[in-house]
Amino acid sequence: MHYDAFMRTTLTLDDDIADFLKEQSQLHNKPFKQVVNEVLRRGMAPGSKVTTSPIFRIVPNRSGLFPGVDPRKLNQLNDQLEAEDFAHESAT
């Protein structure tokens, strides 16, 4: 690869990408051209992965169910209550 060969080209960027590159340019006090080239090189690197946000982790909380309540049977309880309501409504 030859990084010393200069080529001028017109590139149309989406607004969000242009804003990001401008922000990075100002944040790192680098010329816009340098930031664009660095980002493109990182994207072309073998095995490069884009990680934009941290991994989302779920931390479970205690359910607070009373002893003897089986959370796996809550749907069964709901079905029984609905059947009782239906029977009560159809009897009236």
C-alpha positions in Angstrom: 0.0 0.0 0.0 1.1 3.5 -0.7 -0.2 6.2 1.6 1.9 8.9 0.1 0.0 9.0 -3.2 -2.6 11.8 -3.0 -5.9 11.6 -4.7 -8.6 14.2 -4.5 -12.2 13.0 -4.7 -15.7 14.2 -3.9 -17.4 12.2 -1.3 -21.1 12.6 -0.3 -21.7 11.6 3.3 -24.9 11.2 5.2 -25.4 14.1 7.7 -25.0 11.9 10.8 -21.7 10.5 9.5 -20.4 14.0 8.5 -21.3 15.3 11.9 -19.6 12.4 13.7 -16.4 12.9 11.6 -16.4 16.7 12.2 -16.9 16.1 16.0 -14.0 13.6 16.0 -11.9 16.1 14.1 -12.5 18.8 16.7 -12.3 16.5 19.7 -8.9 15.1 18.7 -7.7 18.4 17.1 -6.9 16.7 13.8 -7.7 17.8 10.2 -11.0 16.4 8.8 -9.1 14.6 6.1 -6.9 12.8 8.6 -9.9 11.6 10.6 -11.7 10.4 7.5 -8.6 8.4 6.4 -8.1 6.9 9.9 -11.7 5.8 10.1 -11.6 4.3 6.7 -8.4 2.4 7.4 -9.8 1.0 10.7 -12.9 -0.2 8.8 -10.7 -1.9 6.1 -8.5 -3.6 8.7 -8.9 -7.4 8.7 -11.0 -8.6 11.6 -12.2 -5.1 12.5 -15.3 -5.1 14.5 -17.6 -2.1 15.0 -18.7 -1.7 18.6 -20.9 1.3 19.0 -22.3 0.5 22.4 -21.5 -1.7 25.4 -23.0 -5.1 25.7 -26.5 -5.0 27.2 -26.7 -7.1 30.3 -29.8 -7.9 32.3 -29.4 -8.2 36.0 -32.3 -10.2 37.5 -34.0 -9.1 40.7 -35.6 -11.3 43.3 -39.2 -11.8 42.4 -40.4 -11.3 45.9 -43.0 -14.1 45.5 -44.2 -15.7 48.7 -43.0 -19.2 49.7 -45.1 -21.8 48.0 -45.9 -19.7 44.9 -44.5 -21.4 41.8 -43.8 -18.8 39.2 -43.9 -21.4 36.5 -47.6 -22.0 37.2 -48.7 -18.3 37.2 -50.2 -18.7 33.7 -52.2 -21.7 34.9 -53.6 -19.5 37.7 -54.4 -16.8 35.3 -56.3 -19.3 33.1 -58.3 -20.6 36.0 -59.3 -17.1 37.1 -60.4 -16.2 33.5 -62.4 -19.4 33.3 -64.1 -18.6 36.6 -64.9 -15.1 35.5 -66.3 -16.4 32.2 -68.4 -19.0 34.0 -69.7 -16.4 36.4 -70.6 -14.0 33.6 -72.4 -16.6 31.5 -74.4 -17.8 34.5 -75.8 -14.3 35.0 
